[in-house]
Amino acid sequence: MKSFYYPARLFTISARILAVSAVLFFISFLNGCSVLVGQVKPVDEKASQTQMVPIERLDPQWKRLELQSSSPGEPDDIPDSAWQSNRTAAVISINSACRQNSDDNANLEDFTSTLLSQWNGLQIQSQKPLQVSGYDALETTAEGIYLKRHRKFQTVVVRTHDCLYDLIYLSPVKTFDQELGVFHRFRDSLKLK
């Protein structure tokens, strides 16, 4: 039987980049956005066993963002957690989607492609495999235009046994390198199950 989990998850990943971008642009005086998923629920649950060091403990210049779903009772269109830098307005978020006994064959490149599909003038600067919490991951650094703003970002997509995680560091281009180290320390602090 064909699994509908990951095609729907790919759409959800696009919704997540929309949500993270919306957070950054809302703070920059633009409106947020949301995406309707339809009748099929693409995610059974968020990851409940993710252990992480909150970014505000790694660097006190970052604050946790309080996010609410645009669809009451449907928290799938917002990140699990997100933070924003007081210095540069950069945003870091982590998202998860878990389903028991998934039978998919999709790969990290496919997830990343879907995650990046919302950007105009996308220029991928680097892409490399790495390990996050003992699992295979794919890191992509790129820049492009989203909601009429030029931004640079780094994404890390990680797949565990039952969950898919996407981490995003989104920044103004000029200050991208300034706080990338905070994102890497956060990524390296994760304990994924």
Secondary structure by P-SEA (a helix, b strand, c coil): cccaaaaaaaaaaaaaaaaaaaaaaaaacccccccccccccccccccccccccccccccccbbbbbccccccccccccccbbbbbccccccccccccccccccccccaaaaaaaaacccccccccbbbbbbcccccbbbbbbccccccccccbbbbbbbcccbbbbbbbbbccccccccaaaaaaaaaacccc
